[in-house]
């Protein structure tokens, strides 16, 4: 999942905490095109699947979704 994300959006920086306040900011970005929307749904689906076993990432996945 990380490789797919990084191929489209660049290197992901490591954090010691699972999230920060920036995930709570309202999203005013443009609507995704068809290809990017499909990729986003794919990544969200993978994250939801992973969060079933990784409770520590559940909040981040909820905000991501």
C-alpha positions in Angstrom: 0.0 0.0 0.0 2.8 2.4 0.9 4.6 1.8 -2.5 1.3 2.6 -4.4 0.8 5.8 -2.3 4.4 6.9 -2.7 4.4 6.3 -6.4 1.7 8.9 -6.8 2.4 11.4 -3.9 6.1 11.1 -3.0 8.0 9.8 0.0 6.0 9.4 3.3 7.7 10.9 6.4 7.9 8.7 9.5 6.1 9.9 12.7 6.1 8.6 16.2 2.5 9.5 16.8 -0.3 8.0 14.6 -1.8 11.3 13.7 -1.7 15.1 14.2 -4.2 17.9 14.1 -3.8 18.4 10.3 -6.2 15.4 9.7 -9.0 17.4 11.3 -8.7 20.3 8.9 -11.6 20.6 6.4 -10.7 19.3 2.9 -11.1 22.1 0.3 -9.2 20.3 -2.5 -10.4 19.8 -6.0 -12.5 16.7 -6.8 -10.3 13.7 -7.9 -10.3 12.6 -11.5 -11.6 9.0 -12.3 -8.1 7.4 -12.1 -7.2 9.1 -8.8 -10.6 8.4 -7.3 -10.2 4.7 -8.1 -6.7 4.6 -6.6 -8.0 6.5 -3.5 -10.8 4.0 -3.0 -8.4 1.1 -3.4 -6.1 2.5 -0.8 -8.9 3.2 1.6 -10.1 -0.3 1.2 -6.7 -1.7 2.0 -6.4 0.6 5.0 -9.8 -0.5 6.3 -8.8 -4.2 5.9 -5.5 -3.6 7.8 -7.2 -1.6 10.6 -9.1 -4.7 11.6 -5.9 -6.2 13.0 -4.1 -2.9 13.7 -6.3 -1.1 16.2 -3.6 1.6 16.7 -4.3 2.9 13.1 -8.1 2.8 13.3 -8.6 6.5 13.9 -6.3 7.5 11.1 -8.0 5.1 8.7 -11.4 6.6 9.7 -10.2 10.1 9.0 -8.5 9.0 5.7 -11.8 7.3 4.6 
